[in-house]
Each structure stands twice: as C-alpha cells, then as structure tokens.
Amino acid sequence: MKKYYQPEIETMPVDKMKELQSERLVKQAQFVYDNVKFYHDKMDEAGVKPQDITGIEDLHKLPFITKDDLRDQYPYGLLGAPLSECVRIQSTSGTTGRRVVAFYTQADIDVWEECCARALVAAGATKEDVCHVCYGYGLFTGGPGLNGGSHKVGCLTLPMSSGNTERQLQFMADLGSTILCCTPSYAANLGEAVHERGLKDQLKLKAGIFGAEPWTEEMRHNIEESLGIKAYDIYGLTEISGPGVSFECEEQAGMHIQEDHFIAEIINPKTGEVLPEGEVGELVFTCITKKAFPLLRYRTRDLCRLSRKKCSCGRTHVRMMKPKGRSDDMMVVKGVNVWPSQIETVLLNQGYQANYQIVVDRVGNNDTIEVQVELTPEMAQKQEIPIETREKKIVSGLKSMLGIKVDVKVMEPKTIARSEGKAVRVIDKRHLYQ
C-alpha cells in the first residue's frame, strides 16, 4: 500500500472517525460557550447549552454563522484564545465591506500546515521534491499554507509568490521545480507562457496543486496538457484555516475532507435543512480543533455534494465534489441562473483558453450579457475561420448550455489582462443603476 503521510488518521474506519469527531465536538462546544461571548449569546438565543451536545448527532442543534457575522464581529469578537497566545493573523482577499480577519495560535498553524502537508503527499510530494509556491503570500492564506506544508514534507521550497512570470519560468527551469502550487488561472497563464517560449521539455514538473478559485474539468485537462503534469484540486477558506481543508488524491474524483479537524454538512441553502449524502446543497463546516478562531456550523456559500464512496487511494475521509460555484457567485440574467463555470466549459470545449471575461449590464429594463474571449495564438496565426463564424458558434453553444442568448466578442491574443492571483471573471455593471 502507498505510504501516506498519516495513515492512522487518513485510513481510519468511518465509525472510529465519528467517535473522534464526537469527542472533539463536545469539547469544542463547551470551549466556545465559555470563551467567546458571541457564541455564548448565540447558543443561548437558540436555547442550546453545551451539555446538549453529546456527539455529532447533536450538531444540528447548534446555530449557523455566516460571513456577515464574521464581519460584524471584526476584529476581535470571535477570538477564542487570549491575544497573547495568538501568533498570526490572515485575511480574506475580498475588497468589499469589512474584511474577515482570522487568528491563529501556534497549535492552529501546526494543524493547518499538517493539512497542507497531507495534500502535498497525496499529490506525490516527498522530501526529494522541489515545491514551487506561487500563491500570494502576506495576508492571503495560499502562500503561507502551502509553504508550511512543504516544509513539513521536507521539500526544497521556493517561496516565489505570484507575478513576474519570467522569473517564475527561470527558477522553474533552473532549479528543477517538480510541484507547482498556485491558482488554476495562473497555472493556465504559465502553461501559455511555457508554450510560447518552447520551454516544456526543459521543465521537470510532475504535479500541480491548484485552488482559491473555481475551475472546470476542461480547465484541468488544458493545464495538464500545457504543463505536462497531473493537476490536483485543493480547497480551503481563510475563515476555516486556509488551503488544505480538503484535497484531491490520485483518483481525482473529489476532495477528501480532513475529518479529524473539520465536520462537513450539506444543507438546503434556503431552509437550512441538513441534506442526505449525495444531494447538492450548501457546504457547512465546523472546526473541532481550532482555538483562536473556532467556527461552528459556518455557511461557506459553496454548492457541492458529499460522497463516502470507497476511494482507490485507501483514504476513508468523506469526499466533497468540486463545487459547482458559490450561491453568491450565481448571476440571474434575463431571469435565468447563470454560472461562470458553465460559460467556461463551452469556451474550453471549443478550443479557447481559460482567459475570458463576462460583462453583465442593463439597457433600460433589460439585462445584457457579453462574453469576451481571446483567440489562441494558433487560431490567430492560421486565420482559417472568420471571427464572425467563431462568434456565432460560441453563441450557439452558450444558448444550448444556458437557454438564453449571449453576446460574444472574440478578441486578439493577449487582449484580456492576465491574472497573477484570483481571476476576475465577471464584471457586473447593473449595480451602477440601483
């Protein structure tokens, strides 16, 4: 059997894991009630006392919390440990409203880095590897999380951060990077740059760990082809800890949730009802080991489903399927629910690269939606198909996918700004008229 980073945990029988989760949940419920006034008041309002939580079967009794609660309690209202015991903060990358600031004790960081180490090992990393981290560092959790996980595995770690593609490629080639960690959109940009410079044969990359934004299976295949790697998904939220809450194994069929630290639920986003395994709904997480910023029943707004189907890798932790999007990412255009991932699927299936923008506007009382996408360099060079014909084909594909007519503008290569972090896919101008 393949050697796992922590086989005694990652292959633990489900019933034993539930016992461990129950034990930790009981302690955590008492801890937050005693140490966080917000939770004390919230549980009192819901008529729940810590002694009412005897195991994971009582999890549904606890009230939900949302990102609005986190913003309202900024900065210290959800702090569960004395500030003198906290050694770091991280923050969300959001640009509207109050930012969410998460606190960490040293023990919290150790757990987080352990989770990232498990993700790296699942992607094939060993102490013989060179881990090239070009997630952003600083307040964003991507860089620090994978950096710490790489150290725990024993990899030679390149803390590149994002941007400066020329330097990324130079170090990648000169230092023999084997594991790449970044957003999928930046991985696609790197793949494009590698192709343009004819560097693919000079690289030693074997795997990539990509997260922090939604990406489709079509985008995965494109990245794998352009960089000659196997592309693994990783999931996390700053509020929960950062990347490493769940990760893909070699089967690439859903991300194993680290159940010794996080309890996952799927709920009906409208009613809050807990849904059975296999149904699509909103993902909810409860942290059962974090102390500085302990969140119980946190509504992520991510829509996905859970599966306990046996995995060929041997891990027994429940898997979350790739989120289809966030409930707050969905756009209602012309009365129809539209997901950016649906548009991306059509574009990639027709041979375009994953660099596009969706512009939503309003003319009078009517919504308009335009998809802007670039020609690949090969398309532009050959010019075998007129632009008008290409646009009509995309319009037809989007009509079949979405059920509404979408305007399409096919542009020259390098027209749309490249992303070095999280890609900005949607520009919705309708708020300007409110």
N, C-alpha and C positions, 0 to 999 in steps of 0.2 A: 504493500500500500504506500502511496505517496506520503512523504513526511510533511505533516502540517506544522504550522508554527506553534499551535496549542491544541493538539489532538484531543486532550482530555476534556476540553471545553467545546471545540468545534464539532466533535462527533458524539457529544453527549446524547443519550437517549432522550426523546421528547419528554417523557414523564419525569425524568430526573431534572431536565431543564426547567420544567414548570414548577417543580418543588423549589429550585433555586430562585426562580423569579418571584414566587410567592413569599419566600423568606425575606428577600431584599425589598419587595414592595411594602410589606408590613413595616419594616424598619424605616423606609423612606417616607411613608405616610405620617408616621409619628414624628420623624425628623422635621419635615416641612411645617407641620402643625405647630411644633414647639419653637421653630426658629425663623419662620417667615410670616410676618403679620398678614400679608396679602392672602396666603393660603389659609391661615387660621380663620380669617374673616370669611373667605370664600367657602370653606368647608362648613363653617357654622351656618352660613346662609342656606347651604344645600341640606342642612340637617344631618351632616356626616361627621362622626367622631373617628379618631384614629383606630379605636378599638373595633369599629365596624368593618375595618379592612383586615380580614383574616387570611387572604390569599388572592391570587389573580382572578378568581371567580367573583370577587367583590370590586374589581377595578371599575366597573360601570357605575358604581355609586359615587365616584369622585367627579367633581365638576370639570368641564373642559376649560382650557385657557387658550387665548388667541394672541396673534401678534399685536392687536390693539391693546391687550392687557400689558404686554411687554413694553409697548411704547408709553402707556400711561404710568407705568412704574419706573420709568427711566429716571435716574440711573441706578439707584440702589434698592428700589422697592422689592426686588425678588432675590436679593442677596441672602444666601443661606448660611454662609460662613462669615466669621469676623473678617473685616477688610485686611487686618494684619496677617491673615492666613492665605490671602489671595496673592498670586504671583504674576498673573497676566490677565489682560482683557483682550477680546477680539470683537469685531463689529461687523454687522451686515454691510453689504455693498449697496444697499438701497439709497436712493437720492431724494426721496420724498418723505416728509414728516420727520418725526423723531427717529433717530437711528436706534437699533437694538444693540445693546452692549452686553456681552456675555462675560462672566467672570470665571476664573479657574484657580483652584488650589493646585499645588504640585501633584497631588494624587490624581486630580482630574486630568491634568496634562499627561500623566503617565498612562492613564486608561485610554485617552484619545490617541496617543502615539502607538499604543499597543494595537488598537483597532486598525490604524493605518498600516502597521506592520503586517497584520494578518492579510490585509488587502493586497499588499505588495507580494507576499509569499504566494497568495492564490494566483497571481499573475506570473509566477515563476521566478521571482526575485530571490537571490541568495547573496551571501557576502562577497561573491565573485563579481557581482554586477555593478555597473555604473548607472546611478539613478539621476536622471536629468530633470530637475523640477523647474518648470517654467509657469507654474501657477504664480499669481501675485503673492508677494509677502506683505508684511505690515499688518494692518487690521484685518484683512481678508484671511480666512482660515485655510485656504487651499495650500499656499506655500508652506506655512509653519507645520501643518498637519502631516503632509507627505514627507517633509524634511525630517521631522522627528521619527516617523515610521521607518524611513530609510536608514536612519542611524541605528534603530533597534535591530533591524535585519542585519546590519553590518555592511551595507552597500557603500561604495565610494559615492558621496552625494555632491551633486553640482547644484548649488542654490542659485539658479540663473534668474529667477523671477521672470516676469513677462516682458515682451517687447524686444527690440533690437534683433530682428530676425537674422541679420548677417552674423552677429556674434553667436547666436544660438547654433547656427549651422556649423560655424567654425569649431566651436567647442564640441559639438556633437560628433564631428568627424575626427578631430584631433585627439580627443580624449576617449573615444570609443564608447559613447553612451549606448546603453542597452535597454534601459527602461525610461520611457518618456511619460511625464506627468504634466497635464495642462488641460485647458478647456477643449472640448471637441472642435469648436470653431477655430481655435488657434492651431490645433493639430492639422486641420484641413488646410489652413494657410501655410503651415510648414511643409505639408506634402506638396502643395502647389509650387513653393519656392524650391524644394528639392528637385522636382521635375524640371523646372525652368533652367536650373543650373547643372543638371545632369549628375547629381550627387548620390543618387540612390545606391550605387554599387560601392560607395565609399563609407556607407553607414553600417553600424553593427546593431542597430535597433532590433529588438525581438518582440517587445510588448509595450503597450501604452495604457495608462490608467487615466481615463477622461471623465470629468464630471463638472458640476457647478452650473450646468445649463442643460435643457432638454436636447436630445439628439435622436435621430431615427436609425433604424437598421440600415437603411440605404446609405446614410452618412457613415455608419460604421464600416460598411464594405468599401466605400470610397477611401476612407482613411487607411484601412488595412492594405489596400492595393497601392496607394500612393507612397506609403512609408515602408511597406514590406513587413508589417508587424501583425500581431494579434491585439485587437483593441478591446479593453475591458472597461465596463462601466463602474463608477463608484458614486455613492450617494451620501449626502450629509447636509446638515443645516447648522449655521452658526449657533442658533438658539439651543440646539441639542448638544453639539460639541464641535462639529465641523465634518470634513470628509471622513469616511470610514464607518459611518453608522451602518452601512451595508455595502456589499461589493460583489462583483461577479467572480465566479470561478472559471475553470477551463471549459465548462459546458456552455457558458454564455447564454443562459436561459433563466435570467432573473438574478437578483442580488440577494445574497444571504445576509439577513439582519443579525447583528451581534446581540443575540437574545440574552446573554448574561449581563448586558448593560442596558438594553432597551426593550421595552414591551411594545409591540405594534398592534394596532387595531385598524379595521376599516369600518367607516361609518357612513350612513346616508348623510350627505352634506347639508340637506335641508332639515331633516328631523333629528339628527344625532343618534339614530338607532344603529347599534352595532350590527354589521352585516356578516353573514357566514363566509367561510373561506371560499375563494373563487369569484366572489362578486366584486365588481368595480365600485369604488367609493373613495371617500377622502381618507388619507392616511393620518393616523394619530399616533404620537409617540409618548411614552412615559419613561423618563430616565430613572433607573433604580440604583445607580451608584454615584451619580454626580452630586457634589455637595455645595459648591459655590453658587451654582445657578441651576437648581434642581427643578425641572419642569415635569409636571404630571398632566397627562392627557392633553398634550399640546397639539392643536389642529394645524397641520402643515399646509393645507390647501392643495397638496399634491394628490392627484387622482390615479389610483392604480388598484391592483388586486394582490392578494397573498396566496401562496401555494406551499403545501407541505409535501408535494410530490417528491419521491426519492430522487436524490441527485447522484449522478455517477461519480462525483468527486469524493463522496463519502461524508460530506458535511450534513448535519441534521438540522441546522438552523433554518427557520422558515425563510422563504424567498419572496421578495417583492418584485413584481414585474415592472419593467421600465415604465415610469409614469407617463401617461398619455398627455400630460400637461398639468397646469395648475388651474384650479377653479377660477382664480383671478386672472389667469392668462387668456382664458377663452374670450373671444370677441363675439358680440352679437352684431352682425352686419346684415342689413336688409331682412331682419327677423330670423336669421339663421345662425346657429352656433358654428363658429369658425376657429380652428386650432392652427397655429403656425406649423405644427408638425405635419398636418395634412398637406399643406402647401409645399413644404419641403420634400415630402415623399414624391409628389408629382414632378417637381423640378429635377430631382436626382434620378428618377426613373427615366427621364427624357435626356439624361446625359449632361446636365448642367452641374456646376459646382455648388457647394453649400455656402455661397455668398450671395445673399439676396436681402431685399427689404420689402416690407408690406406697409403701404401707406393708406391709412383709412381717413376719409374726410367726409364732409357733409356739404351738399349743394342744395340750398333751400331746405326742404324737409326730407331729402333723400340721401342715404348713405352711399358713398363711393368707396371702392377698394381697388388699389392698383398694386400689382406685384412687379417689382423691378429685379431683374436677374441679368447676370453677365454672360456673354459668350465665353467659352473656354478659348485659350489661345489657338487650339487646333481648329475650332469652329471658325474663328475669325480669319485664320490664315487660308483655309480652304474655300470659304465662302460658297459652299455648294448649295446651300439652302437660303433663299431670301429671308431677311429679317421678318417681313410680314407673314411669311409662311410659318416661321418658327413661333411667332406670337399667336397665331391662330391655333396652332397645335397645343400650346400651353393653355390657352383659353378653354379649349375643348376638354383637356384633361382636368382642369380645375372645375369646370362645370360638372363633369361626371363625379368628381370627388366631393364637392361642396353643395351642389344643387343650385348655385347662383352664378351669374356672370361676373367674372373678374377681369378688369382691365390689366393688360400685360405690356410691359416695356422691356424689350431685350436690348441690353446696352453693351458697349465695347468692354473688353477685358480691363480690369484694374479701375473701373469707374466707381464702384461702391467701396467705401472705406473698409479696410481690413480691421478685424478685431484682434486685440492682443490680450483681452480678458474675456468677460462675458459679452457675447454678441448682442447688439441691439437690432432685433429683427423687425419690430413693429413700431411704427410712428403713427399714433392715433391723434389726429388733429381735432376730433369732434369736441373735445373739452373746451376748445377755444370759443365755442359758440354757446356755451352754457351760461 
